[in-house]
Amino acid sequence: MINSSAEVRQYLIEALQLDLVGATPEQVDYIEEIIDQAPSKQYLTGFLVLYGASVEQHANNS
């Protein structure tokens, strides 16, 4: 339960991050996230690359 304005603010920050760019490697609740569409369709910021991906993977637009 959210009890303070600081908790509301933190909740909103986390919700926006998940919607905009997805989970970070530190967010273990989402470590096995499976999305049923392209990341560019799932997240509002578009194309995502795996954490620690190679330069070639960063350039792949598929």
N, C-alpha and C positions, 0 to 999 in steps of 0.2 A: 504494500500500500504506500502511496506517495503522500508524504506529510508536510513537505516544505517547498518553498519556491525553488530552492537549490536542487531538490530531488526532481521537481518538474523540469527544470532546465536541463539537468543531466539526461533525463529520459528523452527529451526532445532532441538533444544533440545526438544521442545514440540512434534514435529512430531515423533521423535525417541522414546520418552516415550510412546506415544500412540501405536506405532507399537510393542514395546518390551513388555510392561506390561499392557497397557490399561489405562483407565482414573482413576484418584484418586477421592476420595469423594468430593474434593474441586472443581473439574472441572464440574460445573453444566450444561454445554452444553451437556455433555454425561451421565447425571444422569439416563436417561431412555434408555440407549443403549441396544439394543437387537441384539445378534449375532446369526447367523443361523448355527453355528457349535460349536463343543467343544472348550473351551478356549485354550486347548493345540494345537489346529489347527489354531485358530484365532491370537494368540499373539506369537511372536517369542521366548519368554522366557518359554512358555509352560503353565503348570497348574497354575491357579489362584484361590484364595480363597476370598470370600466376606470379605470386611472390617469388622472387629469385629467378625469373625466367631469363632466357638468353636474349641477346640483341635481336636475333632472327625472329623469335616469338613476339617481341615487341612490335616488329614491323609487319607482321601478318595481319591483314585486314579481313580475314574470313571469319 
